[in-house]
Amino acid sequence: MPAEAGSLVVALASVGLADVPRVGGKNASLGELIRHLSAAGVRVVGGFATTVAAYRDFIAANDLGPEIARTFERRAAQALSLAVTGRRIRQSILRAELSDALAAAVLRAYRELRASAGGRLVAVAVRSSATAEDLPDASFAGQQETFLNVRGEAALLDACRRCFASLYTDRAISYRDNHGIDQLKVALSVGVQPMVRSDRGAAGVMFSIDTETGFPGVVVIDGSFGLGETVVQGSVDPDSYRVFKPLLADERLRPVIERRRGRKQHKLVYGRSASAGTRLVKTSRKEREAYVLETQEILELARWAVKIESHYGRPMDIEWAKDGRTGELFVLQARPETVQTQRATAALKTYEVKNKGRQLVSGVAVGDGVGTGRVCRLKNAKSIARFEPGSILVTSITDPDWVPIMKRAAGIVTDHGGRTSHAAIVSRELGLPAIVGTGSATRVLRDGQAVTVSCAEGNVGAVYAGIADVTERNIDIAAIPATHT
C-alpha cells in the first residue's frame, strides 16, 4: 500500500512516531509498535489508517470548513453553548458523505484485509486518532469514539464518518479548550484493524509502572473476560496482577508477586445480529471464579510491557487482548503514562485520619489522599447542574463525559472498576482521592450525607461516616539526612 505524503489511506506498518501530524497519536504509536517491536516478539494487530489529508478531503468535499468556523465564532461570542456547538457540528458531519476518492481508498484497503483473511467477512475495530490526543502531560484518554465489531463495507464507511463527528463531542471540545488547542486546526485519523476475538477470551490494560506509588519495578495488569472496553470504562471489577520486572529476564523464574481475583460481573461480546455491534452479558459462575490469565500469559504480557517501555524510554499505558479461539495475546495500543511521570519527586505528602466514623463501604484505593464532603449520587453526567463543588461524587462508573464533574469533586467513589479504569486514571491526574470497585456505594451512601473518603490507609480505601479529623504533613525529601551504614 503506498505511503506518500498525499495518501488518503496508509498501512499502519508504514507509519511511526514521526507521523503523529499525519495519522494522530494512537495510529502513529500502533505503527511504531508494528515496525520496531514485532521482531522482538510483541504481537500487534496490523491494519490501515486514514490520514489527516483524508479528514481534510472529507471536510472540503462537503464544504464544512466555513460552517465549523462560524459555529465556533458564535460560541466565542457566547451565542452558543458547548452542547449546542458540538451537536450542530456533529449533525452536519453525520449528514455528509465521504468523497468518491476517499470511500474508494478505504474500501480498497478493507478488501485487502478480507483477501488476507481468505475472502471472508472481516469484523474490524474502527478507532479515532486525533492529532492533539495523548499530549505528554495529560491523558484524559477517550475523547473520541471507538466502534467495535464493524462488519461490511457500508458499516465501515459509516463508522469512519462517526469517528470524524466524534472530533466534536462536548468532551473533546472542552479538552481542547482546556489545553489551548485551536479548534480549527485539529484533525482526525481513523484506524481500522481486524478484531481480536477477545469476546471469546479476555482483554484489559497494563502499566509498566506502579500506578499508585510510581515504583518503576513492577508491571500492573488488569483484565476481564470479553472485549476490553469494560476494563477501560470501569464497568467491571477486573482481575489484577503485579509482576516484579527485575526478575523477568530469567526464564526460570515466575515473578508474579500479586494476583487478585475480581468479581468480573459481566462481559462485552459481539452482538447477536449479523450487522455487528456489541452487547453486555452476565459472566458464568465458572468465569467469575476463574482467573482470566495463566501464569505464563501474565509473564508474556509483562515482558512485552518492559520491551515497549524500553523502546519508548518512558513508562507506558498499554491495552491488550487475548484471542479466545487461538489463545494468542495481542497489544491493541500503547501510550505514555501521564501521572506518575509528571509527579514531583522532591516532596512527600502524608495524611493521618483520626476520629473517623464507622466504615460505610470500601474498595480499591486510588492515590493516597483524603477527601471530605457531602455525598452527591449521580446516575449520569448530564446531571452536572445538581453537583455542588466540593461534594463527594458517588456513581456506578465514569467515562470521559464525567470529567467536568470530577474536576469539581473533593473525592470520587464508584461501584465498579479497577486501578486502570477511567475513574482511577482521571482521579490520579486531578490529584483526587478515589475509591473504585466498592460494589455498593450507590446503594449504601445517601445524598447529602457527610463522609470522609480515605485512601491514606493502604491499598484498600474506605468511606467513613462523618467528617474525620485529617492531619496533612508535607515532607521535603531533599532535606532528609543521608543514611550512613
C-alpha positions as CSV (number, residue, x, y, z in Angstrom):
1,M,0.0,0.0,0.0
2,P,1.5,3.4,-0.9
3,A,2.5,5.7,1.9
4,E,3.2,9.0,0.0
5,A,2.6,12.3,1.9
6,G,-0.7,12.8,0.0
7,S,-2.1,9.4,0.5
8,L,-5.7,9.2,1.9
9,V,-5.1,5.7,3.4
10,V,-1.8,4.2,4.7
11,A,-0.9,0.8,6.1
12,L,-0.3,1.0,9.9
13,A,3.0,-0.8,9.3
14,S,4.2,2.1,7.2
15,V,3.9,4.8,9.9
16,G,5.7,5.6,13.2
17,L,6.0,8.2,15.9
18,A,7.3,10.8,13.4
19,D,3.9,10.5,11.6
20,V,1.8,11.9,14.5
21,P,0.8,15.0,12.5
22,R,-0.3,12.7,9.7
23,V,-2.2,9.9,11.5
24,G,-2.6,11.1,15.1
25,G,-1.0,9.8,18.3
26,K,-2.9,6.5,18.5
27,N,-2.2,5.3,15.0
28,A,1.4,6.5,14.9
29,S,2.1,4.6,18.1
30,L,0.5,1.4,16.6
31,G,2.7,1.7,13.6
32,E,5.7,2.3,15.8
33,L,4.9,-1.0,17.7
34,I,4.5,-3.0,14.5
35,R,7.6,-1.7,12.8
36,H,10.0,-1.9,15.8
37,L,8.7,-4.4,18.3
38,S,7.1,-7.2,16.2
39,A,10.6,-8.6,15.6
40,A,11.1,-8.7,19.4
41,G,8.0,-11.0,19.7
42,V,5.4,-8.3,20.7
43,R,2.3,-9.3,18.8
44,V,0.4,-6.2,17.4
45,V,-2.6,-6.3,15.1
46,G,-2.0,-4.7,11.7
47,G,-4.5,-2.8,9.6
48,F,-4.7,0.6,7.9
49,A,-5.5,4.3,8.8
50,T,-7.0,7.2,7.0
51,T,-4.7,10.2,7.2
52,V,-5.2,13.9,8.2
53,A,-5.4,14.5,4.4
54,A,-8.4,12.2,4.3
55,Y,-10.1,14.2,7.0
56,R,-9.4,17.5,5.2
57,D,-10.7,15.9,2.0
58,F,-13.9,15.0,3.8
59,I,-14.4,18.5,5.2
60,A,-13.6,20.2,1.9
61,A,-15.8,17.9,-0.2
62,N,-18.8,18.7,1.9
63,D,-17.9,22.4,2.4
64,L,-18.0,22.0,6.1
65,G,-15.0,24.2,7.0
66,P,-16.8,27.6,6.9
67,E,-19.7,26.2,8.8
68,I,-17.5,24.8,11.6
69,A,-15.6,28.1,11.8
70,R,-18.8,30.1,12.0
71,T,-20.2,27.8,14.7
72,F,-17.0,28.3,16.9
73,E,-17.2,32.1,16.2
74,R,-20.7,32.1,17.6
75,R,-19.6,30.1,20.6
76,A,-16.7,32.5,21.3
77,A,-19.2,35.3,21.3
78,Q,-21.2,33.3,23.8
79,A,-24.2,33.0,21.4
80,L,-24.0,29.2,21.6
81,S,-23.4,26.8,24.5
82,L,-20.9,24.0,24.4
83,A,-23.7,21.4,23.9
84,V,-25.3,23.2,21.0
85,T,-21.9,23.9,19.4
86,G,-20.9,20.3,19.4
87,R,-24.3,19.0,18.4
88,R,-24.6,21.2,15.3
89,I,-21.2,20.3,14.0
90,R,-21.7,16.6,14.6
91,Q,-25.0,16.6,12.9
92,S,-23.5,18.3,9.8
93,I,-20.7,15.8,9.6
94,L,-23.1,12.8,10.0
95,R,-25.3,14.2,7.1
96,A,-22.2,14.4,4.9
97,E,-20.7,11.7,2.6
98,L,-17.2,10.6,2.1
99,S,-15.8,11.7,-1.3
100,D,-15.6,9.1,-4.0
101,A,-11.8,9.1,-3.8
102,L,-11.8,8.6,0.0
103,A,-14.5,5.9,0.0
104,A,-12.7,4.0,-2.7
105,A,-9.4,4.2,-0.8
106,V,-10.9,2.9,2.4
107,L,-12.8,0.1,0.7
108,R,-9.7,-0.9,-1.3
109,A,-7.7,-1.3,2.0
110,Y,-10.6,-3.1,3.6
111,R,-10.8,-5.6,0.7
112,E,-7.1,-6.2,1.1
113,L,-7.8,-7.2,4.8
114,R,-10.6,-9.5,3.5
115,A,-8.3,-11.1,0.9
116,S,-5.6,-11.7,3.6
117,A,-8.3,-13.5,5.7
118,G,-9.2,-15.8,2.8
119,G,-12.0,-13.6,1.5
120,R,-14.3,-14.0,4.5
121,L,-16.2,-11.1,6.0
122,V,-13.8,-9.4,8.5
123,A,-15.1,-7.8,11.6
124,V,-13.0,-4.7,12.4
125,A,-12.4,-2.2,15.2
126,V,-12.6,1.4,14.0
127,R,-10.8,3.8,16.3
128,S,-10.3,7.5,16.3
129,S,-6.8,9.0,16.5
130,A,-6.7,12.8,16.9
131,T,-3.7,14.9,16.1
132,A,-3.9,16.5,19.5
133,E,-4.6,13.3,21.5
134,D,-2.4,11.9,24.3
135,L,-0.4,15.0,25.0
136,P,2.7,14.1,27.1
137,D,1.5,15.9,30.2
138,A,-2.2,14.9,30.2
139,S,-4.1,11.8,29.0
140,F,-7.8,12.3,29.8
141,A,-8.0,9.5,27.2
142,G,-11.1,8.5,25.2
143,Q,-12.1,12.0,23.9
144,Q,-13.1,10.5,20.6
145,E,-15.1,7.4,19.7
146,T,-14.3,3.7,19.0
147,F,-16.6,1.3,17.2
148,L,-16.1,-2.4,17.7
149,N,-17.3,-5.4,15.6
150,V,-18.0,-3.3,12.5
151,R,-19.0,-5.6,9.6
152,G,-19.3,-4.9,5.9
153,E,-18.4,-2.0,3.6
154,A,-21.3,0.2,4.3
155,A,-20.9,-0.1,8.0
156,L,-17.2,0.7,7.8
157,L,-17.8,3.9,5.8
158,D,-20.5,4.9,8.3
159,A,-18.1,4.2,11.2
160,C,-15.4,6.4,9.6
161,R,-18.0,9.3,9.4
162,R,-19.0,8.8,13.0
163,C,-15.3,8.9,14.0
164,F,-14.9,12.2,12.2
165,A,-18.0,13.5,14.0
166,S,-16.6,12.4,17.4
167,L,-13.8,15.0,17.0
168,Y,-16.5,17.4,18.1
169,T,-18.0,15.7,21.1
170,D,-18.6,18.0,24.0
171,R,-15.8,16.4,26.0
172,A,-13.3,16.7,23.1
173,I,-14.1,20.4,22.5
174,S,-13.8,21.1,26.3
175,Y,-10.5,19.2,26.4
176,R,-9.0,21.3,23.6
177,D,-10.2,24.5,25.2
178,N,-8.5,23.5,28.5
179,H,-5.3,22.8,26.7
180,G,-5.2,25.8,24.5
181,I,-5.6,23.8,21.3
182,D,-7.0,25.7,18.2
183,Q,-10.4,24.1,17.4
184,L,-10.0,24.8,13.7
185,K,-6.5,23.2,13.4
186,V,-7.3,19.8,14.8
187,A,-7.8,16.8,12.6
188,L,-8.6,13.1,12.9
189,S,-7.2,9.9,11.5
190,V,-9.3,6.7,11.6
191,G,-7.6,3.4,12.4
192,V,-9.0,0.1,11.1
193,Q,-7.9,-3.3,12.5
194,P,-9.3,-6.8,12.4
195,M,-10.9,-7.6,15.6
196,V,-9.1,-9.9,18.1
197,R,-11.7,-12.4,19.3
198,S,-11.4,-11.3,22.9
199,D,-15.1,-11.6,23.1
200,R,-14.3,-15.3,23.4
201,G,-11.2,-14.6,25.5
202,A,-10.2,-11.7,27.7
203,A,-8.7,-8.2,27.5
204,G,-7.5,-5.4,29.7
205,V,-4.9,-2.8,30.5
206,M,-1.4,-2.8,31.8
207,F,1.1,-0.2,33.1
208,S,4.8,-0.6,33.1
209,I,4.9,1.3,36.5
210,D,3.0,1.1,39.7
211,T,0.0,3.3,39.1
212,E,-0.3,4.3,42.8
213,T,3.3,4.7,44.1
214,G,5.2,5.3,40.9
215,F,7.5,2.4,41.7
216,P,9.2,1.5,38.4
217,G,10.0,-2.1,39.3
218,V,6.6,-3.6,38.6
219,V,4.1,-4.2,35.8
220,V,0.5,-3.8,36.8
221,I,-2.0,-5.8,34.7
222,D,-5.8,-5.7,34.9
223,G,-8.0,-8.0,32.9
224,S,-11.5,-9.4,32.5
225,F,-13.4,-11.7,30.1
226,G,-14.7,-10.3,26.9
227,L,-13.8,-7.1,25.0
228,G,-11.6,-4.7,26.9
229,E,-14.0,-1.7,27.0
230,T,-15.4,-3.0,30.3
231,V,-12.0,-2.7,32.0
232,V,-11.2,0.7,30.4
233,Q,-14.6,2.1,31.3
234,G,-14.5,0.6,34.8
235,S,-17.9,-1.2,34.4
236,V,-16.4,-4.5,35.9
237,D,-14.2,-5.3,38.8
238,P,-11.3,-6.9,36.9
239,D,-8.6,-9.4,38.0
240,S,-5.4,-7.6,38.9
241,Y,-1.8,-8.8,38.8
242,R,1.6,-7.4,39.7
243,V,4.9,-8.6,38.2
244,F,8.4,-7.8,39.5
245,K,10.3,-6.5,36.5
246,P,13.9,-7.1,37.5
247,L,13.4,-10.9,37.6
248,L,11.6,-11.2,34.2
249,A,14.8,-11.7,32.3
250,D,15.3,-15.1,34.0
251,E,13.0,-17.5,32.1
252,R,13.3,-19.9,35.1
253,L,11.5,-17.5,37.5
254,R,7.9,-16.6,37.8
255,P,7.9,-13.2,39.5
256,V,4.1,-12.7,39.8
257,I,4.0,-11.0,43.2
258,E,0.3,-10.4,43.4
259,R,-2.9,-11.9,42.0
260,R,-6.3,-10.5,42.9
261,R,-9.4,-12.1,41.5
262,G,-12.1,-9.6,40.6
263,R,-15.8,-10.1,40.5
264,K,-16.0,-9.8,36.7
265,Q,-19.8,-9.3,36.8
266,H,-20.3,-9.2,33.1
267,K,-18.5,-9.2,29.7
268,L,-18.9,-7.4,26.4
269,V,-19.3,-9.7,23.4
270,Y,-20.4,-9.5,19.8
271,G,-24.0,-8.5,19.1
272,R,-26.5,-11.2,18.0
273,S,-27.3,-9.7,14.6
274,A,-25.1,-10.1,11.6
275,S,-25.0,-6.3,11.2
276,A,-22.4,-6.0,14.1
277,G,-22.3,-4.2,17.3
278,T,-21.7,-5.4,20.9
279,R,-23.8,-6.4,23.9
280,L,-23.2,-6.9,27.6
281,V,-23.9,-10.3,29.1
282,K,-23.5,-11.8,32.6
283,T,-20.5,-13.9,33.2
284,S,-21.0,-17.5,34.3
285,R,-20.2,-18.6,37.9
286,K,-17.2,-20.5,36.4
287,E,-15.9,-17.4,34.8
288,R,-16.3,-15.3,37.9
289,E,-14.4,-17.8,40.0
290,A,-11.6,-18.2,37.5
291,Y,-8.6,-16.0,36.7
292,V,-8.5,-14.6,33.2
293,L,-4.8,-15.2,32.7
294,E,-2.5,-18.1,33.3
295,T,0.9,-17.5,34.8
296,Q,2.8,-17.8,31.5
297,E,0.4,-15.3,29.9
298,I,0.9,-12.9,32.7
299,L,4.7,-13.2,32.3
300,E,4.4,-12.8,28.5
301,L,2.4,-9.6,28.8
302,A,4.8,-8.2,31.5
303,R,7.8,-8.9,29.2
304,W,6.1,-7.1,26.4
305,A,5.5,-4.1,28.7
306,V,9.2,-4.0,29.5
307,K,10.1,-4.1,25.9
308,I,7.6,-1.4,24.9
309,E,8.8,0.8,27.8
310,S,12.4,0.3,26.8
311,H,11.7,1.3,23.2
312,Y,9.8,4.4,24.2
313,G,12.1,5.3,27.0
314,R,9.3,6.0,29.5
315,P,6.6,4.2,31.5
316,M,3.7,3.1,29.3
317,D,-0.1,2.6,29.4
318,I,-0.9,-0.5,27.2
319,E,-4.2,-2.1,26.2
320,W,-4.0,-5.9,25.5
321,A,-6.3,-8.6,24.3
322,K,-6.4,-12.4,24.3
323,D,-8.0,-14.2,21.3
324,G,-10.3,-16.9,22.7
325,R,-10.0,-19.0,19.5
326,T,-6.2,-19.2,19.2
327,G,-5.1,-18.3,22.7
328,E,-2.8,-15.7,21.3
329,L,-2.1,-12.4,23.1
330,F,-2.0,-9.0,21.3
331,V,-1.2,-5.4,22.1
332,L,-4.0,-3.1,20.9
333,Q,-2.4,0.2,21.7
334,A,0.2,1.9,23.8
335,R,0.6,5.5,25.0
336,P,2.8,7.2,27.6
337,E,1.8,7.1,31.2
338,T,1.0,10.6,32.2
339,V,0.5,10.8,36.0
340,Q,3.5,9.3,37.9
341,T,6.0,10.6,35.3
342,Q,4.7,14.2,35.9
343,R,4.7,13.9,39.7
344,A,7.2,16.0,41.7
345,T,9.6,13.7,43.5
346,A,11.1,16.3,45.9
347,A,8.2,16.3,48.3
348,L,6.1,13.6,50.0
349,K,2.6,14.3,51.4
350,T,1.2,12.1,54.1
351,Y,-2.2,12.0,55.9
352,E,-3.4,10.9,59.3
353,V,-7.1,10.2,59.8
354,K,-8.4,10.5,63.4
355,N,-11.8,10.4,65.0
356,K,-13.4,8.8,62.0
357,G,-16.9,7.4,62.0
358,R,-18.0,3.9,61.1
359,Q,-16.9,2.4,57.8
360,L,-19.6,2.5,55.2
361,V,-18.0,1.0,52.1
362,S,-14.6,0.0,51.0
363,G,-12.8,-0.7,47.6
364,V,-9.6,-0.2,45.7
365,A,-7.8,2.9,46.9
366,V,-6.6,5.3,44.1
367,G,-4.0,7.8,45.3
368,D,-3.0,8.3,48.9
369,G,-5.1,11.3,49.8
370,V,-8.2,12.1,51.9
371,G,-11.3,14.0,50.9
372,T,-14.3,15.1,52.9
373,G,-17.6,16.5,51.9
374,R,-21.3,15.7,51.3
375,V,-22.3,12.8,49.1
376,C,-23.8,13.6,45.7
377,R,-25.1,10.5,43.9
378,L,-25.5,10.8,40.2
379,K,-26.7,8.3,37.6
380,N,-25.2,10.1,34.6
381,A,-23.0,13.1,33.7
382,K,-26.0,15.1,32.3
383,S,-26.9,15.9,36.0
384,I,-23.9,18.2,36.4
385,A,-26.2,21.0,37.5
386,R,-27.1,19.1,40.6
387,F,-23.4,18.7,41.6
388,E,-22.1,21.2,44.2
389,P,-18.4,21.9,44.0
390,G,-16.6,20.2,46.9
391,S,-19.0,17.3,47.0
392,I,-18.1,13.6,47.0
393,L,-19.1,12.1,43.6
394,V,-20.8,8.7,44.0
395,T,-21.8,6.8,40.9
396,S,-21.6,3.4,39.2
397,I,-18.9,4.1,36.7
398,T,-17.4,7.1,34.9
399,D,-16.4,7.8,31.3
400,P,-14.9,10.9,29.7
401,D,-18.2,12.7,29.8
402,W,-17.8,12.8,33.6
403,V,-14.5,14.8,33.6
404,P,-16.2,18.3,34.2
405,I,-17.9,17.0,37.3
406,M,-14.8,15.1,38.5
407,K,-12.9,18.4,38.4
408,R,-15.3,19.9,40.9
409,A,-15.3,17.0,43.3
410,A,-13.5,16.5,46.6
411,G,-13.4,12.8,46.2
412,I,-14.8,10.0,43.9
413,V,-16.5,6.7,44.8
414,T,-17.7,4.2,42.3
415,D,-19.5,0.8,42.4
416,H,-17.2,-0.8,39.8
417,G,-13.8,-0.6,38.2
418,G,-10.1,-1.2,39.0
419,R,-6.8,0.6,39.2
420,T,-6.7,1.1,35.4
421,S,-10.3,2.2,34.9
422,H,-11.2,5.7,33.6
423,A,-12.3,6.8,37.1
424,A,-8.9,5.8,38.5
425,I,-6.8,7.3,35.8
426,V,-8.6,10.7,35.8
427,S,-8.7,10.8,39.6
428,R,-4.9,10.4,39.6
429,E,-4.5,13.2,37.0
430,L,-6.6,15.5,39.1
431,G,-5.0,14.5,42.4
432,L,-8.3,13.4,43.9
433,P,-8.8,10.5,46.4
434,A,-10.9,7.9,44.7
435,I,-12.3,4.5,45.8
436,V,-13.3,2.3,42.9
437,G,-15.0,-1.2,42.8
438,T,-16.9,-0.8,46.1
439,G,-19.8,-2.9,44.8
440,S,-22.4,-1.0,46.8
441,A,-21.6,2.7,47.1
442,T,-24.7,3.9,45.2
443,R,-26.9,1.8,47.5
444,V,-25.3,2.5,50.8
445,L,-24.3,6.2,50.6
446,R,-27.1,8.7,50.9
447,D,-27.4,12.1,49.1
448,G,-26.2,14.9,51.4
449,Q,-24.5,12.5,53.8
450,A,-21.3,13.9,55.3
451,V,-18.4,11.4,54.7
452,T,-14.7,11.0,54.7
453,V,-13.0,9.3,51.7
454,S,-9.7,7.9,52.8
455,C,-7.0,6.4,50.5
456,A,-4.3,7.0,53.1
457,E,-4.5,3.6,54.8
458,G,-3.1,1.2,52.3
459,N,-4.3,-0.5,49.1
460,V,-7.9,-0.7,50.4
461,G,-9.7,2.6,50.6
462,A,-12.7,3.3,52.9
463,V,-15.6,5.7,53.2
464,Y,-16.3,6.7,56.8
465,A,-19.5,8.3,58.2
466,G,-19.0,12.0,59.2
467,I,-16.1,14.4,58.7
468,A,-13.0,13.0,60.3
469,D,-10.0,14.9,61.7
470,V,-7.4,14.9,58.9
471,T,-3.8,15.9,59.5
472,E,-1.7,16.6,56.4
473,R,2.1,16.6,56.5
474,N,4.5,17.7,53.8
475,I,8.0,16.1,53.9
476,D,10.9,17.6,51.9
477,I,12.7,14.5,50.8
478,A,15.8,16.5,49.9
479,A,16.1,17.7,53.5
480,I,16.2,14.2,54.9
481,P,19.8,13.3,56.1
482,A,21.5,10.6,54.1
483,T,21.6,7.2,55.8
484,H,25.0,6.1,56.9
485,T,25.7,2.4,57.4
